[in-house]
Amino acid sequence: MHEPHGFLHQVKVAFKHSALAPRYIQLATGIEEVISSGGLSAGDFLPPERVMAEALQLSRVTISKALAVLEEKQLISRLQGIGTRINPQIHYSLINEAGFTAHVIRHGGSVSNQWLLRCLIPACARVAKFLGLAVDTQVAKLRRLRLMNGEPVSLETTYIPTDFLPEPEKVDESLYALWQSKGINPDKKQFNLKALACSADVAELLNIAPGTPLLRIQQISRDAQGNILEFSETLCRSDIYELEVWG
């Protein structure tokens, strides 16, 4: 947790240098600049509105309006009776990244899984079609909650031909790390993205309200020889993920 007085000093400096605009917009811009520069980290709480108003010599109305701007941009969450918290963010390139785990760790976060399934199942018609297999062919199924800094951020379901994962229970934190150790390297990835509303059962797993917008990412990965390695569906919290795709 960062020292709140240090944070408020940085906000005061950033606020003074903001372009001419309504004061609450200047303040929102200043707070955003300080958060982006590491003045507070994901999961940290902002000082109470009363403390901010006194330190910055602004009205509570100005503070509240500035925080509303940041909440609309999904940079913060105002939690009734708890406080205002910085939302975690994942700026994630679909094309260039070596996997979720490697990306988050490289940017200073911690990653963990809550495994829901690691087993072999007969492929249904839909899964078999995506993997290019016959219906009822045995495939590995992985289903897990991905957690960043202890908070659930996505629900991932992956289907893999047994040639590339005969023992799914051996996957621990990173599927891609396990593959790399066995000389299996994804070479090409195909994505399909769709926005949808969160169902009640998924909302409970992700600790969000039913109906909250989610981003569904369907992915098919192939190796250099063109073999299909996996078909996955990931439901991502839209308040956390920011995706980058290059053509």
Secondary structure, DSSP 8 states (H G I E B T S, - for coil): ---HHHHHHHHHHHHHTS-SS-HHHHHHHHHHHHHHTTSS-TT-B---HHHHHHHHT--HHHHHHHHHHHHHTTSEEEETTTEEEE---EEEETTT-S-HHHHHHHTT--EEEEEEEEEEEE--HHHHHHHT--TT-EEEEEEEEEEETTEEEEEEEEEEETTT-S-GGG--S-HHHHHHHTT----EEEEEEEEEE--HHHHHHHTS-TT-EEEEEEEEEE-TT--EEEEEEEEEETTTEEEE---
